[in-house]
């Protein structure tokens, strides 16, 4: 379907915008700079998935760039194209006296799509790419869990704070384990990148697009979302390296890829990373498990097991994750999915309970009214420039991106930098809670953190 961007797409299906930009060769570099600023504003629109600007391998007198942008739906694109800030940015690009642009925009839907059979991980480079996706996946759970945690009144929802806080701490552990795995195979973990903070709502990175990750306060909607994220893979479900239905299937594909490459190439050819880049200690209060340095097949499998067992259970037919409950050492710990089921049903799992039985143990007190009413999926553009809320949200975004920068440095040869992240995490908490305590201008809800990417050059 070809459609002018000045008219409605008329569809709720995912759409792709393909636009040709032609500029004189001597204006090409300037065009890329101007495009990048426009793309930054575009990427802040709800429903944006990703965009790429393609340049010919060889330039002629004129350079014909091809812009390709993916959107969750035509409806989202229709809303985005009337956004005043984005339209103004586009107009500035075409009015720039240093650019002489011609363009041909159109939007499309996919009618044929081909993929490699099974999406198997067949090379070490495939493995590195998927382990970077694992980092992006583990991070994708952190902003929504933070919003739910910091929206809770700890005095009236102490047990819910413990449960959500324990899952959050273990997701940070999984992030470190994924970084160790990538470092072990000669990769370079990347966290301080825009891809880690796409606009909300958005799917899990490279996962099932029907699951849309949202920023919402604690409540039934959040618990449904978290249960969907942590959903255990069905017994017998195949590994899925891309567009996976469950996180467990994605990690099963990584495990299969590691085993295959070790069989074909030998462990020494797979685990080529510098051992000094491994993180050996990273424990956050309230979470179980431990960081595992990775240097061979055995330690890689142990790291993958730590991630999957904490998420979906020690076996796909069990609710327990193999650890002891951090807050109640006399109890076994249930996996993430089942912790959220405990909050949903208001009752703990006990010995003899199964995924089919649900929790039948002692009650858990959950007060759904003792929650800050944060507006879902907040954006800085919801508020005027210079307003109190927008300034606070922008300050939070700078702090959060600093945390990503510190984590990237720690995972790329400076493990001692992890100590610096503790103070930054407390800043993130204080700023998020302050936002959630700030009423919106219309009094209908409170503000919240927006988790928008801020380039290093703008972190002042």
N, C-alpha and C positions, 0 to 999 in steps of 0.2 A: 504494500500500500504506500503510495507516494502522496504526501499531503503538505501543503504550505504551512510553515510554522506560524503564519499570521492567522490561521484558522484552527478550529478545534480538531483534534485527532479523532474524537468520537469513539474512543475505545478504552476499556479498562485493562486490556492486555499489556504486557511489557512491550515497549517500543524502543527503536534505535534511531537516533538522528544521525544522518550522514550529510555533511556539508563540505563543499569544496571552497577553499579560499585561494585566490590567485593574487600574488603581489609581485612587483618587480624584484629581481634577484638582490639588488642592493638594499631592499627594505626587509628582507626575510628575517634577519636577526631581531630587528625592532618589532616586527609582527609577532614573533614568538614570545617576546617579553610582554607585549600588550595582551596577547591571547592568554598567557598564564594568569594574569590578574583577572581577566574576565572569567576564566575557568574556575578560579578560586571562589568567586561569587556564585557561579553556577553550581558548584559542588555543595554549597550550603543549602540548596533547595531540597525540600522533602521529596523523596522518591528517586533522587539521583543515585545511580549505581556506580558508574565510572565513565571517564572519557579519555580519549587518546588523540593526539595530534600527530599525523603521519606526514613525513617529508620525503620527496623522491630521493632515490639513491644518488642521482645526478641532477644538478640544477641546470636549467636553460636560462634564457634571458628573463623569463618569468618563472616563479616557483609556485607550483600548485600543491598546496597543503590539503590534506583530507582529515577532517574532524569527525570522529565517531563517538557518540555519547549514548550510553544505555540508561534507560529509565524504567523504574518498577512498573509503571503503567502510563498509558496515554493521558489518563486523568491527571497524574502528577505533572507530566510535561505541560499540559494545558494550563495548570495553575502557575507553573514556573515561568512561562513565557510572558505572563502579565505582571510578574513581580517588578516593582518599580526600580529597585536597586539593580537588578540584572539588566533590565531594559536600558537603564541609564549607562551602564557599563558597556553594553553593546553599541549604543549610540556614540559614546566617546571613542570606541575603537574605529568606527566608520568615519567619524569626524576628524580623526587625528590627521593633521596636515602632513605628517611624515609618512603616511601610508596611503596607497592607492589600491584599494581592495575591490575585487569583484567576488561575489559568492553565489552559490546555488544550493539553498537548503531544501531538505526533504526529510520526512520521517517514515519509518518502515516497521513492519513486524516480521519476525522470522517465520518462514514457511518450510525451510529444509535446514536441518542441522546435523552434521556428522561429527562423530567423536572417535578417538582411538578405541578399539575393542576393549571393553572393561576398564579403560583408563589406568592400566597397570603401571606401576613404577618400575621402569626398565633400565634406567641409567643412574649413575651417582648424581648427575645434575637434576634428574627428575626427583630424586630423593631430597636433595637440598631444597628444591622449590616447594615440595610438599611439607617439609619441616618448617620452612618460613610460613607457609599457610597455617601450620599448627600454632605457631606463635601468634599469628593474627587471630586464629580461632580462640585460643585461651584468653587473649586480651579482650575479645569481643564480649565475653561474659562479665568483665569487671565493671564497666560503667553501669549497666542495669542493676547489678548486685549492690554497687555502692549507693545508687539512688534509693533502692528499697531499704537498705540498712540505715542510712542517715535520715530517712523519713520517719523511722520508728521512734516512739517515746520510750527510752530505755527504762524508765521507772515503771511503766505500765505494761511493757512488752519485753521483759528481760529475757524470756526464753526464746522469743523470736529473734531478738538481737544476737543471742548466742548462736542460733542455727544459721542465720544468714551470714553472720560474721565468720563462722567456721568455714562455710563454703567459700566465701571470698578469699580468706587466707590460703585455702588449699588451691584455688585457681591461680593465685600468685605463685605458689609452689609449682604448679603445672607449667606456668610460663617459664620459670627457671629451668625446669626439666626439658622443655622443648628447645630452649636455647642451648642447653648442654648437648642435646642430641644433634642439633645443627652444627655446633662447633666441632663435635666429634668427627663429623664426616667432611670437614673442611669448609663449611659454610660460614657466613657472617650474619648473625642475627640483626634484623632491622626493626626497630620500634619507633624511632623518631621520624615517622613518615606519615603523610596524609592518609594512606590506606588504612591505618589503624583507627582513624576517627572519621568514618563516613557519616553523612547526615542520617538522622533517625527519622522514621524506622528504616531498617535495612536487614537483609538476610545475613545469616552466619556466613563468614568468608568461604566462598566456593561450596556452600552447602545448599540444601533444599530451599528454593526461593519462596516456598509457601510459608516458611517460618520467618516472621518479621520481628527482629529484635527491637524493643522499645524501651524508652526511659519512662518509667511509671513509679509512683510511690508504692510502698508495700500494701498488699491487699489481694483479693481473689484473682484479679487480672494478672498481677505480677506472679503469683504462684502458678497460674496456668502457663504463663510464658516460661518460667524457670523449669517447670516440669517438662515442657516440650524440649527445651534446650538439653536437659540432662536425661532425656528418655533413653532407657537401655535398649540396645539392639535386640530384636527378637532372636530366639534360638535358631541357629542355622542361617541367619542373615548374612549375605555375602559381603566381603570387603568392598568399599566404595571410595575410590581415590578422589572423586570429584562429584559435586552435587549430591553428597552423602545424605542419607535419611537420618542417620544418627551419628553422634560423635564417635561412638564405639566402632562403627563400621569404617570411619575414616582412619582411625588408629590401627584397625586390623589391616587396612591396605598398606599403611606405612610399615607395619611389622612384616607383612608378606614381602614388601619390596626390599627391606633390609636383609631378610633371610635369603631371598633370591640372589641379591647382589653378592652376599658373602659366599654363597655356593658357587657362583659363576666366576667371581674375581678374587676371592679370598679376603679375609678380614683386614689384612694389612692394606689392601687397595681401597677398602671402603672407609676405614677409620683412620683418616690421614690428618686429622686436626691436631693442633698444638694442645697438649694436656694442660698447659698453664692457663688456657682460656676457660677451663671448667670451673663452674661455681660449686664449691664444696660444702657451703653452709649458708642457708637462707631460710630462717624460721620466723614466721610471724605469729604473734600471740593469738591463740584461739584456734589454730589449725593443726591437723595431724599430719603424719607422713614426714618424709625427709628428702632433701635433695640428694640425687645420686650422680656422682661424676661418671661420665660415659667415655669409655675408651675401647670397647670391644663389643661383640655380639651379646655376650651375657649381660653386661651392664646396660646396654641399650634396651634389651628386652625387659630388664628390671625397671628401667625408667618408664617404659610404655605401660607396664603392668601397674605401677604406682598411679599413673594418670587414669587409666581406665577403671581400676578397682575403686578408687575414690569417687569416680563419677557415677558408675552404674552398678557397682557391687563386685564382690570377689568371684562371682560366677553369674551368668545371665539368668540363673534361676534362684538367686539369693539376694537378700537385701543388705547384707553386711559387707563392709569394705576391708575387713581384716585388721583394722586398728582399734584402739580403745578410745572411747568418748573422752575428748579433752576436758570437758567440764564435769563429766560424771565417770571417773575412771573405773568404777565398778561395772560399767556397761560396755558392751561392744558398740562400735560406731556403725551407723548405717550410711550407705552411699548417698551422694548428693541428691539424686532423684527422690530417694525415700525420705530424706530429711524434709524436703518440700512437701511430700505427701503427709508427713506428720503434722506440719503446720496447717495444711489444707483440711485435714480431718480432725485436728485438735486432740490427737492421741499418739503416744509413742509405740514403736514396734517393740515387741518382747520376744523372748525365746520361743521358737515354734512358729512365729509369723512368717508368711511368705509373700511374694509379690501378689499372689492371687487373694490371700486373706485380707491384705491391708493391715494397718496397725490396730492392735487390740489391747495395748498396754495402758499405762496410766495416762491421765489427761494432760494435755499441754494447754496452758492458758494463753489465748491469743485475743487481743482486743483490737479489732479492726477500726475502731473509732479513735484509737490513740496513735494516729498517724498524721504527719504533716500533709495537707492536701496539695501536693506539688502538681502544677500543670504538666500533663504528659508531653514528652518530646519537646522540651523548651528550646527556643532558638534565640540568639542575641538579636536577630532582626525582628523579633516580636516587640522590641522596645526602641524608643528613639535614641539616636546617638547621644552620648553624654548623660543619659538618664541614670539614676542610682542603680537600678537593677542591671542595666546593660554593662555599666562599668564594672560591677561586681562579677558578672558572668565572664567578662573579658579577662578580669584578673584571675578568676578560677582557671580559665583555659590556659593562660600562661603558666600557672603553677602546675597544672596537670601535664602539659607538654614538657615542662622541665623534668617532671618525674620520668616521662618516657625517655628523655635524653639521658638521664642518669642511669636508667636501666640498660639502655643501649650501650653506654660506655662500660658498665659493669660486665655485660655479656660479651664484650669485644676486647677482652684482655686486661680489664681493670676490675677484677672481682671485689677489691677493697672499696670500690665506689658504692657498693650496696649499702654501706653504712650511711651514706648521705641521703639515701632514699627515705629513711625512717622519718627524719624531720620534714621532708617534703610531703610524705603521706599524712602527717598530722596537719600540715597546712591545707592539703586537699580536704580533709575531714572538716576542719574549722570553716573553710570558705563554703563548702557545700551545705553544711548545716545552717550557716548564716543566711544563705540564699533561700533555703527551704522555710526559714522563719520570717521571710519578707513577703508581705501580702502583695499581690499584683495590683496594678492601678485600678482595675475594676472590682477588686475585692472578691472575685469568684474563686480564687485559689492562691497558692503561694508560688514564688519563683523557684527555679531549680538550676542545677549545673547543666551546661549544654554540651560539654565534651566536643568542642570544635577545635580543629587543628590550627595552631599558630606557628608559622614558619620561624626558624631561629632568629632571622633578622628583625622580626617584629616583637620579640620577647623582651620588652623593656619595662 
